Amino acid sequence: MSDIGETFKILKEIGRAKKAYNLTESTALLDQLGIEYTSKNDGIHLIITSKDGFIDFWPSTGKYYDRMNEKHGRGVFRLLKLIGITLEK
């Protein structure tokens, strides 16, 4: 395999590792905060129950979709802000 091919292979592995880390950490944070959710596809897709309805969340990428307001966003901390949870620093 060429040098470029090896580089892309390494980058792909780094991306997979990052997604696995995000999945684990984001899900653990939701559990720690006691946020209710339903897990689909072995935890790849979470459906969060909020006071305003349901929010689809993909913890590996951080993407979320608020069904009620039809808003997309990214990031577990932005998701927490959307559902009214603030974390102290």
One Martini backbone bead per residue (centre of mass of N, CA, C, O) as a GRO file, in nm:
protein
   89
    1MET     BB    1   0.100   0.035   0.018
    2SER     BB    2   0.077   0.348   0.020
    3ASP     BB    3   0.127   0.631   0.196
    4ILE     BB    4  -0.159   0.742   0.156
    5GLY     BB    5  -0.312   0.487   0.237
    6GLU     BB    6  -0.198   0.473   0.525
    7THR     BB    7  -0.300   0.746   0.618
    8PHE     BB    8  -0.605   0.687   0.578
    9LYS     BB    9  -0.613   0.446   0.769
   10ILE     BB   10  -0.531   0.602   1.024
   11LEU     BB   11  -0.759   0.815   1.016
   12LYS     BB   12  -0.990   0.612   1.039
   13GLU     BB   13  -0.908   0.501   1.318
   14ILE     BB   14  -0.927   0.769   1.468
   15GLY     BB   15  -1.229   0.815   1.411
   16ARG     BB   16  -1.330   0.560   1.553
   17ALA     BB   17  -1.216   0.624   1.832
   18LYS     BB   18  -1.367   0.893   1.875
   19LYS     BB   19  -1.654   0.778   1.853
   20ALA     BB   20  -1.628   0.579   2.088
   21TYR     BB   21  -1.567   0.791   2.302
   22ASN     BB   22  -1.819   0.966   2.267
   23LEU     BB   23  -2.025   0.747   2.328
   24THR     BB   24  -1.933   0.683   2.617
   25GLU     BB   25  -1.926   0.973   2.746
   26SER     BB   26  -2.212   1.078   2.675
   27THR     BB   27  -2.371   0.847   2.806
   28ALA     BB   28  -2.250   0.879   3.091
   29LEU     BB   29  -2.352   1.167   3.137
   30LEU     BB   30  -2.653   1.106   3.119
   31ASP     BB   31  -2.652   0.901   3.350
   32GLN     BB   32  -2.536   1.089   3.573
   33LEU     BB   33  -2.791   1.300   3.529
   34GLY     BB   34  -3.065   1.129   3.478
   35ILE     BB   35  -3.136   1.086   3.181
   36GLU     BB   36  -3.387   1.007   2.975
   37TYR     BB   37  -3.366   0.706   2.763
   38THR     BB   38  -3.359   0.547   2.444
   39SER     BB   39  -3.211   0.267   2.303
   40LYS     BB   40  -3.057   0.236   1.982
   41ASN     BB   41  -2.843   0.054   1.812
   42ASP     BB   42  -2.648   0.003   2.057
   43GLY     BB   43  -2.636   0.337   2.127
   44ILE     BB   44  -2.628   0.521   1.867
   45HIS     BB   45  -2.936   0.581   1.942
   46LEU     BB   46  -3.104   0.841   2.116
   47ILE     BB   47  -3.407   0.891   2.311
   48ILE     BB   48  -3.508   1.184   2.451
   49THR     BB   49  -3.679   1.289   2.738
   50SER     BB   50  -3.867   1.580   2.751
   51LYS     BB   51  -4.079   1.839   2.825
   52ASP     BB   52  -4.107   1.894   2.488
   53GLY     BB   53  -4.014   1.591   2.420
   54PHE     BB   54  -3.821   1.472   2.160
   55ILE     BB   55  -3.469   1.362   2.128
   56ASP     BB   56  -3.233   1.309   1.899
   57PHE     BB   57  -2.927   1.107   1.962
   58TRP     BB   58  -2.573   1.098   1.854
   59PRO     BB   59  -2.295   1.036   2.043
   60SER     BB   60  -2.061   0.990   1.832
   61THR     BB   61  -2.124   1.293   1.693
   62GLY     BB   62  -2.343   1.492   1.858
   63LYS     BB   63  -2.607   1.471   1.725
   64TYR     BB   64  -2.920   1.659   1.711
   65TYR     BB   65  -3.298   1.633   1.737
   66ASP     BB   66  -3.571   1.843   1.761
   67ARG     BB   67  -3.892   1.762   1.704
   68MET     BB   68  -4.063   2.007   1.792
   69ASN     BB   69  -3.854   2.245   1.662
   70GLU     BB   70  -3.670   2.150   1.431
   71LYS     BB   71  -3.368   2.108   1.558
   72HIS     BB   72  -3.029   2.130   1.502
   73GLY     BB   73  -2.724   1.978   1.644
   74ARG     BB   74  -2.411   1.999   1.841
   75GLY     BB   75  -2.351   1.855   2.132
   76VAL     BB   76  -2.391   1.768   2.457
   77PHE     BB   77  -2.396   2.057   2.590
   78ARG     BB   78  -2.616   2.174   2.405
   79LEU     BB   79  -2.827   1.967   2.478
   80LEU     BB   80  -2.842   2.034   2.778
   81LYS     BB   81  -2.929   2.328   2.735
   82LEU     BB   82  -3.193   2.261   2.582
   83ILE     BB   83  -3.307   2.091   2.850
   84GLY     BB   84  -3.199   2.269   3.114
   85ILE     BB   85  -2.886   2.198   3.165
   86THR     BB   86  -2.638   2.293   3.400
   87LEU     BB   87  -2.293   2.321   3.440
   88GLU     BB   88  -2.047   2.331   3.658
   89LYS     BB   89  -1.700   2.464   3.679
   0.00000   0.00000   0.00000
